[in-house]
Amino acid sequence: MPENSVASVTFGSHDDIATLMGKVGQALDVEFELRDSEYHGGDYYLSRSGRGVFVIRWNRELDEPAEPDRPELSTLLYASIPVGDVPSVTQAMALLQLETLARLASHGNPQGS
């Protein structure tokens, strides 16, 4: 894969979004900004850094789970990270007891530029 390839990885948690934001921020040494979007189910957290792009949101869209196969999960973490960082990020999230729901390799810069 090209050197700038990114992977999209989805994780699920039973924590609320503020708790999950604190845990992920500390584990990955990234800072999050609180945002609001109907698309993301209301409040959500966004981080854009050299580590990648991370979105923490509730597991809901309108009145349905955003991840319909896992309605019992409270929150989701979407990560767009360099392919080479997938093992370390996945391991860090496992230590936080997050479940890996999906992985998708893609191309391009995780910063979207």
Rosetta blueprint (number, residue, H / E / L):
1 M L
2 P L
3 E L
4 N L
5 S L
6 V E
7 A E
8 S E
9 V E
10 T E
11 F E
12 G E
13 S E
14 H L
15 D L
16 D L
17 I H
18 A H
19 T H
20 L H
21 M H
22 G H
23 K H
24 V H
25 G H
26 Q H
27 A H
28 L H
29 D L
30 V L
31 E L
32 F L
33 E E
34 L E
35 R E
36 D E
37 S E
38 E L
39 Y L
40 H L
41 G L
42 G E
43 D E
44 Y E
45 Y E
46 L E
47 S E
48 R E
49 S E
50 G L
51 R L
52 G E
53 V E
54 F E
55 V E
56 I E
57 R E
58 W E
59 N L
60 R L
61 E E
62 L L
63 D L
64 E E
65 P L
66 A L
67 E L
68 P L
69 D L
70 R L
71 P L
72 E L
73 L L
74 S L
75 T E
76 L E
77 L E
78 Y E
79 A E
80 S E
81 I E
82 P E
83 V H
84 G H
85 D H
86 V H
87 P H
88 S H
89 V H
90 T H
91 Q H
92 A H
93 M H
94 A H
95 L H
96 L L
97 Q L
98 L L
99 E E
100 T E
101 L E
102 A E
103 R E
104 L E
105 A E
106 S E
107 H L
108 G L
109 N L
110 P L
111 Q L
112 G L
113 S L
